[in-house]
Each structure stands twice: as structure tokens, then as C-alpha cells.
Amino acid sequence: MEDTELFTKLLGVQPPWRVTRVEVTLAAERIDVWVEEAPGTKFPCGACAQPAPVYDHTDEQLWRHLDTCQCQTVVHARLPRTTCPTDEVKQVPAPWAEPRVQFTRGFERRVIDTLQECDVTGGMRLLGTSWDTTWGVLARAVARGLARKVKRVPARIGVDEKAVGKGQDYESLVVDLDRGTVEYVVDDRTQASLERYYRQFTPEELEGIEAIALDMWDPYIAATKACVPDADRRIVFDRYHATTQVTKAVDKVRRREHKALASQGDLRLQGTRYLWLWNEEKVPAWRRAEFEGVKHAELKTSRAWAIKEALRPFWNYVYRKWAEKYFKAWYFWATHSRLEPIIEAAKTLKRHLANLLTYFKHRITNATTEGINSKIQTLKLMACGYRNREHYKTAIYLHCGGLDLYPRAEGV
């Protein structure tokens, strides 16, 4: 088989294009392949699509392709320009590459695959590309995917914030809970930031939302109520964030009590923080004896922990009415505990009870959103952080957006 025939097959070159020459430079580990159109070929005019003859050619251009036998492969071509009686001279695009891109579509797909497994710096090292060109492929892939994304309102969505850097610097994420994809990323966690997502859709489209999992962040609640029809029956306060209210209260009780006991030389609560924060079955075997000793002691922290644990069965009810009845009994105990942090947490849950009870209809949580948050945190660590917010958003969409990132194949 001739080398030109071999590379015609390897590169997937289709008529009227053909491989006319191949040069192998082993010392440089490089293969150069020249591609031309067949003589007399007519191409569709770039404006009217009518067949038009070749007028002239551009200067020779180069595109990097997938390596062949560990040798860097470079495609050379002088692209034709057609002359049309109606639309005059028009450029014929290369069928193997996107416009104004120095890689073939095959190589772009390889770059995208690599960047989904590692950060840009690692991709550069593996592919032998520069930072600018590597990031350019990533940015084009995300822009391509967002342009192709069908505008739709997910039936069940989760809304949460993600810290960008230190301090009060956040992005708001909207997640499709059924597909496990990030639908929207916007700066800040204000009411206006979430409203920008909702305002993309008509009230009729927003009617298609069945349920929205939120934490108890007031701006998110206000934005949802302002934009989503009949929002009160669709909002579900995430059970993890609800339980966290009580868990934090237990820790406040422990800290206050430990300070008081330590002043008297009693160090029973020293080093026990996580024993009270864990669910009982999660306490490590090697610390269970220690926990049993303090759990049954006459301590305020023990009572606070018991109230926290007593809330857990609330989420196991099947029927809303029974869950509401259970909560009322729990609330009475919590508010008569004489433990100020527990009373405050119980009153917070009481204020939001209506949308805690919607859980028993929709049965959704923000667990998927929290999982995506963990993945985003891993991306930040791999990249050693993002100084550019737009780059940060691009990385989120690349890894978590569920987008169609690849260029459409047309040869090579």
C-alpha cells in the first residue's frame, strides 16, 4: 500500500480531497501530510451553495493531527477559493478542522478527552501544546456545547452556592437533579443572581418545574417566589441543611458547656466535638466506649445530642400528616429544653416547616448538588485555584455541564 493511500485511510480524507505527498522525519519524530483537492473540482459557494469553480488558493496552512506511531502528524493544505457570478470570491473551509483553528477535529477531540481527565497544565504536558492553545480548545468546546444545549426547564432542580475563593465570594449553581448536570452558573448568591436564571424562561415554561431543592438562604427563596408560579408548593428545603441547623446548635451547646466545665477542671468534653456531630451509627468503633461514657452523663450536650438524634426519624415518614405530627412533638421537646441554641434552631425549622413538609410529596434533596460541589472542589484543587472567574465557570461547564463538546466530524 502506498504511503499516500495509507494516510488517506488513516486521516479519513474524502473525495474530492486526496493525500498527494507524505514526508517522514524520524529524527524529529514528525510526519507531514499534504492534502489537495482533485483537479477540476467545483465546491459549493459559501453564500448561495451553488457549484463554483476554483478561483485561486490561500497560502499553505498547517493543522496538527493525532500522532502516528509516536510521531507528530501535521496536515498541510492550500485551501481553494471559489468564484461565483453572484457572490464573487468565497473561501472554501477545510473539512477536517473548525474555522481559524490550528488543530484537526480529531486532535481537538483528543484534547477535550484529555482535559476531562486532568487540568490544563497536565494536558499541555501530555499533548505537547501551549497553555493558550490548550485553553482555547477547552473554551471553544464549552461555547460549542452551550450553543447546542436545548433551552429547557428541568423538572426537578437544585440550587446551591459554591465558594470561589476566600471570604464571602460565591457562585450560584442551578443543577438538574435528574440528569446530575449543572444548568447555570452565575456570580454571587443574591436574589438577583438566581432571578437571572429564571428570567430566561416564560411563566408557562416555569410551570413545568415540579420541585426545587433549596437551603434556607432567604435570597434564593425570594427569587424563587418572585419568578416561579405557585412556588410555595414546589420549594423543598434540603433535609441536610435543615438537620445542619440542629447539628450546629449541638456544637454551640458543647462549646459553651466545655468552657464552663474546663474552668472547674472538668475536661470530659475535651476532644469530643465530632462524637456529637456524627450520627450515632457513624461513631468509629474505637471511640464508642468513650462516647458511651459521655452520652449518658448528665450534661447539657447529651440532651442537645438526644434532641438532634430525635429529629432524624422525621424524614422517614411516608405521609405528610404523620410527619407534621411528629415534628410538633419534637418541637415541643426542643423548645422546652432550656438550651438556647437548640431553641433557636427549632424555631428556625418551625418558620420553614411548610417547605420542610413538601419533602414528603417530592422526595428530593440537594445530595446531587452537594456531590457536584465536591467535584468542583476537586477541580479547584487540581488547578490550584482559579483567579479568573470566567475560567472557573468554563471549567465547571466542561466537567459538570453534560454538554455536547465535540466538533462534528467531517473527515480527519
C-alpha positions as CSV (number, residue, x, y, z in Angstrom):
1,M,0.0,0.0,0.0
2,E,1.3,3.4,-1.0
3,D,2.0,5.8,1.9
4,T,-0.5,8.3,0.4
5,E,-3.2,5.7,0.3
6,L,-2.4,4.6,3.9
7,F,-2.7,8.2,5.2
8,T,-5.8,8.8,3.1
9,K,-7.4,6.0,5.1
10,L,-5.8,7.0,8.4
11,L,-6.9,10.6,8.1
12,G,-10.3,9.8,6.7
13,V,-9.8,12.1,3.8
14,Q,-12.9,12.0,1.5
15,P,-13.1,13.0,-2.2
16,P,-12.6,15.5,-3.7
17,W,-9.8,15.8,-1.3
18,R,-6.8,13.5,-1.5
19,V,-3.4,12.9,0.1
20,T,-0.7,13.8,-2.5
21,R,2.5,13.6,-0.5
22,V,3.9,12.2,2.8
23,E,7.2,13.0,4.4
24,V,8.5,11.1,7.4
25,T,11.3,12.7,9.5
26,L,12.3,10.1,12.1
27,A,14.9,12.3,13.7
28,A,12.3,14.9,14.5
29,E,9.6,12.3,15.1
30,R,7.3,14.1,12.7
31,I,5.1,13.2,9.7
32,D,4.0,15.8,7.3
33,V,1.0,15.1,5.0
34,W,-0.1,17.2,2.1
35,V,-3.7,17.3,1.1
36,E,-5.2,18.8,-2.1
37,E,-8.4,18.8,-4.0
38,A,-8.7,16.8,-7.2
39,P,-8.2,18.9,-10.4
40,G,-11.4,20.4,-11.8
41,T,-13.3,20.2,-8.6
42,K,-16.2,22.6,-8.0
43,F,-17.2,23.5,-4.5
44,P,-20.5,24.9,-3.2
45,C,-20.3,28.7,-3.0
46,G,-20.1,29.8,0.6
47,A,-23.0,32.1,0.2
48,C,-25.5,30.6,-2.3
49,A,-24.3,27.0,-2.2
50,Q,-24.3,26.7,-6.0
51,P,-21.3,24.8,-7.5
52,A,-18.5,27.2,-8.3
53,P,-15.1,26.7,-9.9
54,V,-11.8,27.3,-8.0
55,Y,-10.5,30.8,-8.4
56,D,-7.2,30.5,-6.5
57,H,-5.7,29.1,-3.3
58,T,-4.6,30.5,0.0
59,D,-1.0,30.3,1.3
60,E,-0.2,26.9,2.8
61,Q,-1.7,26.3,6.2
62,L,-0.8,23.7,8.8
63,W,-3.1,21.7,11.2
64,R,-1.8,19.3,13.9
65,H,-3.5,15.9,13.8
66,L,-3.4,12.9,16.1
67,D,0.1,11.3,16.4
68,T,1.0,8.4,14.1
69,C,3.3,5.8,15.7
70,Q,4.5,8.3,18.3
71,C,5.3,10.8,15.5
72,Q,3.6,14.2,15.5
73,T,1.4,14.4,12.4
74,V,0.9,17.7,10.6
75,V,-1.6,18.2,7.7
76,H,-0.6,20.8,5.0
77,A,-3.1,22.3,2.6
78,R,-3.6,25.4,0.4
79,L,-7.3,25.9,0.7
80,P,-9.2,26.9,-2.5
81,R,-11.3,29.9,-3.0
82,T,-14.2,29.8,-5.4
83,T,-15.6,32.4,-7.8
84,C,-19.3,32.7,-8.1
85,P,-21.1,35.0,-10.6
86,T,-23.5,36.1,-7.9
87,D,-21.3,36.2,-4.7
88,E,-17.8,36.7,-6.2
89,V,-14.8,35.1,-4.4
90,K,-15.5,32.9,-1.3
91,Q,-13.2,30.8,0.9
92,V,-13.7,27.0,1.0
93,P,-13.4,25.8,4.6
94,A,-11.2,22.8,5.5
95,P,-13.4,19.8,6.0
96,W,-11.1,18.4,8.7
97,A,-10.9,21.4,11.0
98,E,-13.1,24.2,12.6
99,P,-12.6,27.6,11.0
100,R,-9.5,29.5,12.2
101,V,-8.3,26.6,14.3
102,Q,-4.8,25.1,14.0
103,F,-5.9,21.5,15.0
104,T,-7.9,19.0,13.1
105,R,-11.2,17.9,14.6
106,G,-9.6,14.5,15.6
107,F,-6.9,16.3,17.6
108,E,-9.5,18.6,19.2
109,R,-11.5,15.6,20.4
110,R,-8.3,14.2,21.9
111,V,-7.6,17.5,23.7
112,I,-11.1,17.6,25.1
113,D,-10.9,14.0,26.3
114,T,-7.6,14.7,28.0
115,L,-8.8,17.8,29.7
116,Q,-11.8,16.0,31.1
117,E,-9.3,13.8,33.0
118,C,-6.7,16.3,34.1
119,D,-6.1,20.1,34.4
120,V,-4.9,22.3,31.6
121,T,-1.2,22.2,32.8
122,G,-1.3,18.4,32.7
123,G,-3.0,18.4,29.3
124,M,-0.2,20.6,28.0
125,R,2.4,18.2,29.1
126,L,0.7,15.1,27.7
127,L,-0.2,16.7,24.4
128,G,2.8,18.9,23.8
129,T,0.7,22.1,23.3
130,S,0.9,25.6,24.8
131,W,-1.3,26.9,27.6
132,D,-3.1,29.3,25.3
133,T,-3.9,26.8,22.6
134,T,-5.0,24.1,25.1
135,W,-7.3,26.5,26.9
136,G,-8.6,27.8,23.6
137,V,-9.8,24.2,22.7
138,L,-11.4,24.0,26.1
139,A,-13.2,27.4,25.8
140,R,-14.4,26.6,22.3
141,A,-15.7,23.2,23.4
142,V,-17.7,24.7,26.2
143,A,-19.0,27.6,24.0
144,R,-20.0,24.9,21.4
145,G,-21.7,22.8,24.0
146,L,-23.7,25.8,25.4
147,A,-24.8,26.9,21.9
148,R,-26.1,23.4,21.2
149,K,-27.8,23.0,24.5
150,V,-31.6,22.8,24.2
151,K,-33.3,25.5,26.2
152,R,-35.4,23.7,28.7
153,V,-36.5,23.9,32.3
154,P,-35.6,20.8,34.3
155,A,-38.5,19.2,36.1
156,R,-36.5,19.0,39.4
157,I,-33.7,21.4,40.1
158,G,-31.4,22.1,43.0
159,V,-29.9,25.5,43.9
160,D,-26.8,25.9,46.0
161,E,-23.8,28.2,46.3
162,K,-20.2,27.4,45.8
163,A,-17.3,29.4,47.2
164,V,-14.9,30.8,44.6
165,G,-12.1,31.9,46.9
166,K,-11.6,33.0,50.5
167,G,-14.2,35.2,52.2
168,Q,-17.7,35.9,51.0
169,D,-17.1,35.2,47.4
170,Y,-19.6,32.8,45.8
171,E,-21.1,31.5,42.6
172,S,-24.7,30.2,42.5
173,L,-25.3,26.9,40.8
174,V,-28.5,25.6,39.3
175,V,-28.5,21.8,38.9
176,D,-30.7,19.4,37.1
177,L,-31.3,16.8,39.8
178,D,-32.4,14.1,37.4
179,R,-29.5,14.4,34.9
180,G,-26.9,15.4,37.5
181,T,-25.7,18.3,35.4
182,V,-25.0,22.0,36.1
183,E,-27.6,24.0,34.2
184,Y,-26.4,27.5,35.1
185,V,-23.6,29.3,36.9
186,V,-23.8,32.9,37.9
187,D,-21.8,35.3,40.1
188,D,-22.8,35.9,43.7
189,R,-25.7,34.3,45.7
190,T,-28.1,37.2,45.7
191,Q,-31.8,37.3,44.8
192,A,-31.0,39.0,41.5
193,S,-28.4,36.4,40.6
194,L,-30.9,33.5,40.8
195,E,-33.6,35.5,39.1
196,R,-31.3,35.8,36.1
197,Y,-31.7,32.1,35.6
198,Y,-35.5,32.1,36.0
199,R,-36.0,35.1,33.7
200,Q,-34.7,33.1,30.7
201,F,-38.0,31.3,30.7
202,T,-41.6,32.2,30.3
203,P,-44.1,31.7,33.1
204,E,-45.6,28.8,31.1
205,E,-42.2,27.1,30.9
206,L,-41.6,27.7,34.6
207,E,-44.9,25.9,35.2
208,G,-43.0,22.7,34.2
209,I,-40.9,22.8,37.3
210,E,-42.1,20.1,39.7
211,A,-39.8,20.8,42.7
212,I,-36.9,23.0,43.7
213,A,-34.4,21.9,46.4
214,L,-33.1,24.9,48.3
215,D,-31.2,25.5,51.5
216,M,-32.9,28.1,53.7
217,W,-31.0,31.0,52.2
218,D,-33.5,33.9,52.0
219,P,-32.4,35.5,48.7
220,Y,-32.8,32.1,46.9
221,I,-36.3,31.7,48.5
222,A,-37.3,35.3,47.5
223,A,-36.0,34.8,43.9
224,T,-38.0,31.6,43.5
225,K,-41.2,33.0,44.9
226,A,-40.8,36.1,42.7
227,C,-40.4,34.1,39.4
228,V,-41.8,30.6,39.7
229,P,-45.6,30.2,39.7
230,D,-47.1,28.6,42.8
231,A,-43.5,28.4,44.3
232,D,-44.7,27.6,47.8
233,R,-45.8,24.1,46.8
234,R,-42.6,23.5,44.7
235,I,-39.9,24.6,47.1
236,V,-38.4,21.8,49.2
237,F,-35.9,22.8,51.9
238,D,-33.0,20.4,51.8
239,R,-33.0,17.9,54.6
240,Y,-29.2,18.1,55.1
241,H,-29.3,21.9,55.5
242,A,-32.3,21.6,57.9
243,T,-30.5,19.0,60.0
244,T,-27.4,21.1,60.0
245,Q,-29.3,23.8,61.8
246,V,-29.7,21.5,64.8
247,T,-26.2,20.0,64.5
248,K,-24.6,23.4,64.7
249,A,-26.8,24.1,67.7
250,V,-25.4,21.0,69.4
251,D,-21.9,22.2,68.8
252,K,-22.7,25.6,70.3
253,V,-24.1,23.9,73.4
254,R,-20.9,21.7,73.7
255,R,-18.6,24.7,73.3
256,R,-20.4,26.7,76.0
257,E,-20.6,23.7,78.4
258,H,-16.9,22.7,77.8
259,K,-15.8,26.3,78.6
260,A,-17.8,26.2,81.9
261,L,-16.6,22.7,82.9
262,A,-13.0,23.4,82.0
263,S,-12.9,26.4,84.3
264,Q,-13.7,23.9,87.1
265,G,-11.0,21.5,85.9
266,D,-13.5,19.1,84.3
267,L,-12.2,18.1,80.8
268,R,-14.8,15.4,79.9
269,L,-15.8,17.3,76.7
270,Q,-12.3,18.0,75.5
271,G,-11.7,16.4,72.1
272,T,-15.3,15.2,71.8
273,R,-16.6,17.6,69.1
274,Y,-17.1,15.1,66.3
275,L,-18.6,12.5,68.6
276,W,-21.6,14.8,68.9
277,L,-21.7,15.8,65.3
278,W,-21.6,12.3,63.8
279,N,-24.8,10.2,63.6
280,E,-24.7,7.6,66.3
281,E,-24.0,4.7,63.9
282,K,-21.1,6.6,62.4
283,V,-19.1,6.9,65.6
284,P,-15.9,4.9,65.0
285,A,-15.7,1.6,66.9
286,W,-12.5,2.7,68.7
287,R,-14.3,5.7,70.2
288,R,-17.7,4.1,71.0
289,A,-16.7,3.3,74.6
290,E,-15.6,6.9,75.1
291,F,-18.9,8.1,73.6
292,E,-21.0,5.9,75.8
293,G,-19.3,7.4,78.8
294,V,-20.2,11.0,78.0
295,K,-23.5,10.3,76.2
296,H,-25.2,9.0,79.3
297,A,-23.7,11.7,81.6
298,E,-25.9,14.5,83.0
299,L,-24.6,17.0,80.5
300,K,-26.4,19.7,78.5
301,T,-24.6,18.5,75.5
302,S,-26.0,15.0,76.0
303,R,-29.5,16.4,76.0
304,A,-28.8,18.5,72.9
305,W,-27.4,15.5,71.1
306,A,-30.5,13.4,72.0
307,I,-32.8,16.1,70.5
308,K,-30.7,16.2,67.4
309,E,-30.9,12.4,67.0
310,A,-34.7,12.5,67.7
311,L,-35.2,14.7,64.6
312,R,-33.8,12.0,62.2
313,P,-36.9,9.8,62.2
314,F,-38.9,12.8,60.9
315,W,-37.5,12.2,57.4
316,N,-38.5,8.6,57.4
317,Y,-42.3,9.1,57.4
318,V,-44.3,8.3,54.4
319,Y,-47.3,10.5,55.0
320,R,-47.1,14.3,55.4
321,K,-49.7,14.4,58.2
322,W,-47.8,11.9,60.4
323,A,-44.5,13.7,59.8
324,E,-46.1,17.0,60.8
325,K,-47.5,15.4,64.0
326,Y,-44.0,14.0,64.8
327,F,-42.4,17.4,64.3
328,K,-44.8,19.1,66.6
329,A,-43.9,16.7,69.4
330,W,-40.2,17.1,68.6
331,Y,-40.6,20.9,68.6
332,F,-42.2,20.9,72.0
333,W,-39.3,18.9,73.4
334,A,-36.7,21.2,71.7
335,T,-38.3,24.5,72.8
336,H,-38.6,23.3,76.4
337,S,-35.0,22.0,76.6
338,R,-33.7,25.3,78.2
339,L,-30.9,25.1,75.7
340,E,-30.8,28.4,73.9
341,P,-29.1,27.3,70.6
342,I,-31.4,24.3,70.3
343,I,-34.5,26.5,70.9
344,E,-33.3,28.9,68.2
345,A,-32.7,26.1,65.7
346,A,-36.1,24.6,66.4
347,K,-37.8,27.9,65.8
348,T,-35.9,28.3,62.6
349,L,-37.2,24.9,61.4
350,K,-40.7,25.8,62.6
351,R,-40.7,29.0,60.5
352,H,-39.8,26.9,57.4
353,L,-42.0,23.9,58.3
354,A,-44.3,24.3,55.3
355,N,-41.4,23.7,52.9
356,L,-39.9,21.0,55.0
357,L,-43.1,19.1,54.7
358,T,-43.1,19.4,50.9
359,Y,-40.3,16.8,51.0
360,F,-42.9,14.2,51.7
361,K,-44.5,14.9,48.3
362,H,-41.4,15.4,46.1
363,R,-38.8,13.4,48.0
364,I,-35.8,15.4,46.6
365,T,-32.7,16.6,48.4
366,N,-29.7,18.6,47.3
367,A,-27.4,15.5,47.6
368,T,-26.8,15.6,43.9
369,T,-25.8,19.3,44.1
370,E,-23.5,18.6,47.0
371,G,-21.9,15.8,45.0
372,I,-21.3,18.2,42.1
373,N,-19.9,20.8,44.6
374,S,-17.4,18.2,45.8
375,K,-16.3,17.5,42.2
376,I,-15.9,21.3,41.6
377,Q,-13.8,21.5,44.7
378,T,-11.6,18.7,43.3
379,L,-11.2,20.7,40.1
380,K,-10.2,23.8,42.1
381,L,-7.5,21.8,43.9
382,M,-6.2,20.3,40.7
383,A,-5.9,23.7,39.1
384,C,-4.5,25.3,42.4
385,G,-7.5,27.7,42.3
386,Y,-8.9,30.0,39.6
387,R,-8.0,33.7,39.5
388,N,-10.3,34.3,36.6
389,R,-14.0,33.8,37.3
390,E,-14.9,33.1,33.7
391,H,-12.3,30.4,33.5
392,Y,-13.8,28.9,36.7
393,K,-17.2,28.8,35.1
394,T,-15.9,27.3,31.9
395,A,-14.2,24.5,33.9
396,I,-17.5,23.8,35.7
397,Y,-19.4,23.6,32.5
398,L,-16.7,21.3,30.9
399,H,-16.8,18.8,33.7
400,C,-20.3,19.1,35.1
401,G,-22.4,20.6,32.4
402,G,-23.3,17.4,30.5
403,L,-22.6,19.3,27.2
404,D,-22.0,18.1,23.7
405,L,-18.4,19.3,23.5
406,Y,-17.0,17.7,20.4
407,P,-16.7,19.2,16.9
408,R,-18.9,17.4,14.3
409,A,-16.7,15.1,12.3
410,E,-16.4,15.8,8.5
411,G,-13.2,13.9,7.8
412,V,-9.8,13.8,9.5
